[in-house]
Amino acid sequence: MAILKKTINHNDEWQLQEAKNRLSRVVDAARRGKPQTITLRGTPTVVVLSFDQYQELTLPRTPLSDFFRHSPLRDIELDLERNDDVGREVEL
């Protein structure tokens, strides 16, 4: 799920004072899966996310070694022999 990769809509951006005055609206939008950006002096400063989105972003990642250890392809034999072909000479 690409949570923050979407372009932030202008409606999803709030000046700090406006966000304070309409906090319940900011939170409701974030709970519906629409991250809300709060700006300070015109600069994006913080993002309000739903708790589910926050957890998805902060969950520990599986180490690569565990990924390979539990892969359904772990018992497949790979041909790791290097090809001796040196390619062709090309005139530039």
N, CA, C and O of each residue as an XYZ file, in Angstrom:
368
protein
N       0.842     -1.177      0.000
C       0.000      0.000      0.000
C       0.885      1.237      0.000
O       1.669      1.444      0.927
N       0.764      2.053     -1.028
C       1.568      3.263     -1.131
C       0.846      4.401     -0.425
O       0.053      5.119     -1.033
N       1.118      4.554      0.822
C       0.371      5.503      1.636
C       0.694      6.945      1.277
O      -0.204      7.723      0.954
N       1.965      7.302      1.331
C       2.322      8.706      1.165
C       2.847      9.035     -0.222
O       3.342     10.139     -0.449
N       2.747      8.108     -1.140
C       3.285      8.365     -2.459
C       2.341      9.184     -3.320
O       2.734      9.659     -4.385
N       1.100      9.357     -2.877
C       0.169     10.143     -3.670
C       0.537     11.628     -3.579
O       1.145     12.066     -2.602
N       0.171     12.374     -4.581
C       0.365     13.812     -4.536
C      -0.638     14.380     -3.549
O      -1.823     14.052     -3.601
N      -0.172     15.220     -2.663
C      -1.059     15.763     -1.647
C      -1.958     16.814     -2.275
O      -1.493     17.778     -2.884
N      -3.243     16.604     -2.113
C      -4.267     17.506     -2.611
C      -4.248     18.771     -1.751
O      -3.986     18.698     -0.550
N      -4.518     19.908     -2.346
C      -4.540     21.160     -1.580
C      -5.540     21.090     -0.431
O      -5.334     21.721      0.606
N      -6.623     20.329     -0.603
C      -7.622     20.176      0.461
C      -7.065     19.379      1.639
O      -7.645     19.411      2.725
N      -5.968     18.677      1.452
C      -5.351     17.874      2.501
C      -4.251     18.646      3.221
O      -3.515     18.066      4.020
N      -4.128     19.937      2.952
C      -3.087     20.759      3.563
C      -3.743     21.853      4.407
O      -4.670     22.531      3.965
N      -3.243     22.002      5.619
C      -3.832     22.937      6.574
C      -2.749     23.831      7.169
O      -1.657     23.361      7.489
N      -3.053     25.121      7.315
C      -2.192     25.988      8.108
C      -2.404     25.595      9.565
O      -3.492     25.155      9.937
N      -1.384     25.749     10.382
C      -1.451     25.299     11.767
C      -2.683     25.831     12.500
O      -3.385     25.066     13.161
N      -2.946     27.110     12.393
C      -4.090     27.688     13.106
C      -5.395     27.075     12.629
O      -6.282     26.780     13.429
N      -5.506     26.885     11.319
C      -6.718     26.284     10.760
C      -6.866     24.838     11.230
O      -7.975     24.394     11.530
N      -5.758     24.104     11.294
C      -5.793     22.720     11.776
C      -6.235     22.670     13.238
O      -6.987     21.778     13.628
N      -5.771     23.624     14.045
C      -6.206     23.684     15.445
C      -7.713     23.907     15.525
O      -8.409     23.241     16.292
N      -8.205     24.841     14.734
C      -9.631     25.188     14.772
C     -10.523     24.070     14.247
O     -11.686     23.962     14.636
N      -9.981     23.248     13.371
C     -10.782     22.190     12.737
C     -10.156     20.818     12.962
O     -10.166     19.973     12.067
N      -9.613     20.600     14.150
C      -8.896     19.359     14.442
C      -9.749     18.126     14.183
O      -9.248     17.147     13.630
N     -11.008     18.144     14.560
C     -11.842     16.953     14.350
C     -11.981     16.640     12.854
O     -12.031     15.473     12.468
N     -12.043     17.671     12.024
C     -12.117     17.463     10.570
C     -10.801     16.888     10.031
O     -10.809     15.999      9.179
N      -9.677     17.399     10.532
C      -8.356     16.891     10.130
C      -8.241     15.411     10.509
O      -7.805     14.588      9.705
N      -8.635     15.088     11.733
C      -8.542     13.713     12.219
C      -9.487     12.797     11.441
O      -9.106     11.684     11.079
N     -10.700     13.246     11.183
C     -11.652     12.419     10.425
C     -11.112     12.083      9.039
O     -11.223     10.942      8.589
N     -10.532     13.061      8.367
C      -9.972     12.809      7.035
C      -8.813     11.812      7.117
O      -8.701     10.917      6.280
N      -7.961     11.968      8.119
C      -6.834     11.043      8.286
C      -7.347      9.636      8.584
O      -6.799      8.664      8.063
N      -8.374      9.509      9.400
C      -8.951      8.196      9.719
C      -9.527      7.527      8.480
O      -9.567      6.299      8.404
N      -9.973      8.315      7.509
C     -10.509      7.762      6.263
C      -9.394      7.410      5.281
O      -9.668      7.057      4.134
N      -8.139      7.504      5.722
C      -7.019      7.096      4.867
C      -6.430      8.204      4.024
O      -5.682      7.936      3.084
N      -6.758      9.462      4.349
C      -6.213     10.590      3.593
C      -5.266     11.369      4.501
O      -5.717     12.200      5.289
N      -3.947     11.112      4.403
C      -2.996     11.845      5.242
C      -3.181     13.355      5.098
O      -3.410     13.855      3.996
N      -3.082     14.075      6.211
C      -3.286     15.521      6.245
C      -1.971     16.215      6.578
O      -1.320     15.882      7.568
N      -1.587     17.168      5.758
C      -0.348     17.920      5.972
C      -0.673     19.217      6.705
O      -1.612     19.928      6.348
N       0.112     19.511      7.728
C      -0.036     20.772      8.453
C       1.203     21.605      8.174
O       2.331     21.131      8.308
N       0.977     22.856      7.784
C       2.087     23.737      7.434
C       2.327     24.748      8.548
O       1.420     25.111      9.296
N       3.563     25.184      8.631
C       3.959     26.226      9.570
C       4.682     27.281      8.752
O       5.726     27.011      8.158
N       4.124     28.481      8.723
C       4.649     29.567      7.899
C       4.815     29.152      6.430
O       5.796     29.515      5.780
N       3.847     28.390      5.921
C       3.845     27.988      4.519
C       4.687     26.771      4.189
O       4.700     26.327      3.041
N       5.393     26.219      5.175
C       6.256     25.057      4.936
C       5.601     23.800      5.510
O       5.240     23.783      6.687
N       5.438     22.741      4.697
C       4.906     21.491      5.238
C       5.766     21.038      6.419
O       6.985     20.918      6.293
N       5.128     20.786      7.565
C       5.863     20.516      8.793
C       5.551     19.147      9.387
O       6.459     18.424      9.797
N       4.270     18.789      9.436
C       3.883     17.490      9.992
C       2.776     16.884      9.139
O       2.101     17.575      8.376
N       2.610     15.570      9.290
C       1.541     14.854      8.605
C       0.736     14.096      9.647
O       1.304     13.423     10.508
N      -0.577     14.205      9.572
C      -1.465     13.454     10.449
C      -1.929     12.227      9.669
O      -2.501     12.339      8.585
N      -1.665     11.043     10.251
C      -2.014      9.771      9.616
C      -2.991      9.014     10.489
O      -3.092      9.268     11.689
N      -3.714      8.075      9.878
C      -4.500      7.153     10.692
C      -3.517      6.255     11.443
O      -2.369      6.093     11.029
N      -3.976      5.679     12.541
C      -3.100      4.801     13.331
C      -2.686      3.584     12.507
O      -1.547      3.129     12.616
N      -3.593      3.049     11.681
C      -3.256      1.901     10.835
C      -2.137      2.247      9.863
O      -1.220      1.450      9.662
N      -2.204      3.435      9.254
C      -1.152      3.856      8.328
C       0.176      4.035      9.068
O       1.233      3.665      8.559
N       0.111      4.599     10.257
C       1.316      4.777     11.066
C       1.948      3.428     11.381
O       3.159      3.262     11.239
N       1.136      2.462     11.809
C       1.671      1.138     12.131
C       2.310      0.493     10.914
O       3.367     -0.129     11.022
N       1.677      0.635      9.755
C       2.230      0.043      8.538
C       3.611      0.630      8.215
O       4.509     -0.080      7.764
N       3.759      1.922      8.452
C       5.039      2.573      8.165
C       6.123      2.243      9.190
O       7.310      2.301      8.871
N       5.727      1.897     10.417
C       6.717      1.719     11.481
C       6.929      0.271     11.898
O       7.761      0.004     12.765
N       6.202     -0.666     11.308
C       6.414     -2.071     11.656
C       7.836     -2.482     11.308
O       8.373     -2.057     10.285
N       8.449     -3.306     12.153
C       9.803     -3.764     11.827
C       9.785     -4.559     10.522
O       8.878     -5.352     10.269
N      10.769     -4.336      9.735
C      10.896     -5.046      8.470
C      11.555     -6.398      8.720
O      12.363     -6.545      9.637
N      11.204     -7.380      7.900
C      11.813     -8.704      7.988
C      13.227     -8.627      7.434
O      13.429     -8.126      6.328
N      14.210     -9.116      8.186
C      15.576     -9.140      7.643
C      15.631     -9.979      6.363
O      14.899    -10.960      6.227
N      16.482     -9.597      5.447
C      16.595    -10.291      4.173
C      16.917    -11.767      4.372
O      16.404    -12.614      3.640
N      17.757    -12.086      5.350
C      18.103    -13.481      5.603
C      16.860    -14.294      5.995
O      16.720    -15.440      5.570
N      15.955    -13.711      6.802
C      14.714    -14.408      7.167
C      13.805    -14.572      5.959
O      13.149    -15.602      5.802
N      13.768    -13.560      5.110
C      12.961    -13.647      3.897
C      13.400    -14.841      3.059
O      12.565    -15.634      2.623
N      14.713    -14.975      2.830
C      15.215    -16.098      2.031
C      15.025    -17.432      2.758
O      14.715    -18.442      2.127
N      15.205    -17.439      4.051
C      15.056    -18.661      4.839
C      13.629    -19.202      4.759
O      13.430    -20.416      4.775
N      12.633    -18.316      4.672
C      11.238    -18.744      4.642
C      10.626    -18.720      3.236
O       9.425    -18.937      3.076
N      11.436    -18.463      2.243
C      10.951    -18.393      0.870
C      10.509    -19.777      0.372
O      11.162    -20.778      0.666
N       9.415    -19.834     -0.373
C       9.018    -21.125     -0.954
C      10.008    -21.599     -2.021
O       9.950    -22.753     -2.445
N      10.903    -20.733     -2.451
C      11.896    -21.094     -3.469
C      13.236    -21.501     -2.858
O      14.206    -21.681     -3.595
N      13.321    -21.650     -1.543
C      14.599    -21.886     -0.869
C      15.279    -23.183     -1.289
O      16.503    -23.277     -1.197
N      14.523    -24.201     -1.754
C      15.120    -25.496     -2.111
C      15.435    -25.628     -3.593
O      15.868    -26.691     -4.040
N      15.228    -24.576     -4.354
C      15.488    -24.634     -5.794
C      16.982    -24.477     -6.043
O      17.642    -23.620     -5.455
N      17.501    -25.326     -6.932
C      18.916    -25.246     -7.303
C      19.102    -24.126     -8.329
O      18.365    -24.045     -9.312
N      20.079    -23.279     -8.094
C      20.385    -22.190     -9.022
C      21.640    -22.519     -9.806
O      22.588    -23.096     -9.273
N      21.636    -22.145    -11.083
C      22.833    -22.300    -11.904
C      23.636    -21.014    -11.759
O      23.312    -19.999    -12.376
N      24.682    -21.060    -10.942
C      25.480    -19.867    -10.667
C      26.782    -19.834    -11.459
O      27.682    -19.056    -11.145
N      26.883    -20.676    -12.485
C      28.086    -20.699    -13.311
C      28.124    -19.456    -14.190
O      27.136    -19.104    -14.834
N      29.264    -18.806    -14.205
C      29.417    -17.567    -14.967
C      29.676    -17.875    -16.434
O      30.417    -18.803    -16.758
N      29.074    -17.108    -17.304
C      29.252    -17.257    -18.739
C      30.609    -16.675    -19.119
O      30.953    -15.576    -18.685
N      31.392    -17.405    -19.931
C      32.724    -16.945    -20.352
C      32.680    -15.979    -21.527
O      33.720    -15.442    -21.906
N      31.523    -15.742    -22.109
C      31.382    -14.856    -23.255
C      31.797    -13.440    -22.852
O      31.256    -12.883    -21.897
N      32.760    -12.855    -23.580
C      33.249    -11.516    -23.256
C      32.534    -10.431    -24.062
O      32.883     -9.255    -23.960
N      31.540    -10.816    -24.860
C      30.808     -9.833    -25.612
C      31.459     -9.540    -26.958
O      32.383    -10.236    -27.380
N      30.969     -8.516    -27.615
C      31.494     -8.132    -28.929
C      32.064     -6.737    -28.878
O      31.643     -5.899    -28.080
N      33.034     -6.501    -29.746
C      33.607     -5.171    -29.856
C      32.667     -4.315    -30.703
O      32.157     -4.767    -31.728
N      32.445     -3.079    -30.268
C      31.518     -2.196    -30.972
C      32.270     -0.910    -31.316
O      32.979     -0.344    -30.484
N      32.097     -0.459    -32.574
C      32.724      0.802    -32.988
C      31.809      1.948    -32.608
O      30.609      1.918    -32.881
N      32.388      2.966    -31.970
C      31.588      4.129    -31.595
C      31.928      5.320    -32.429
O      31.347      6.389    -32.245
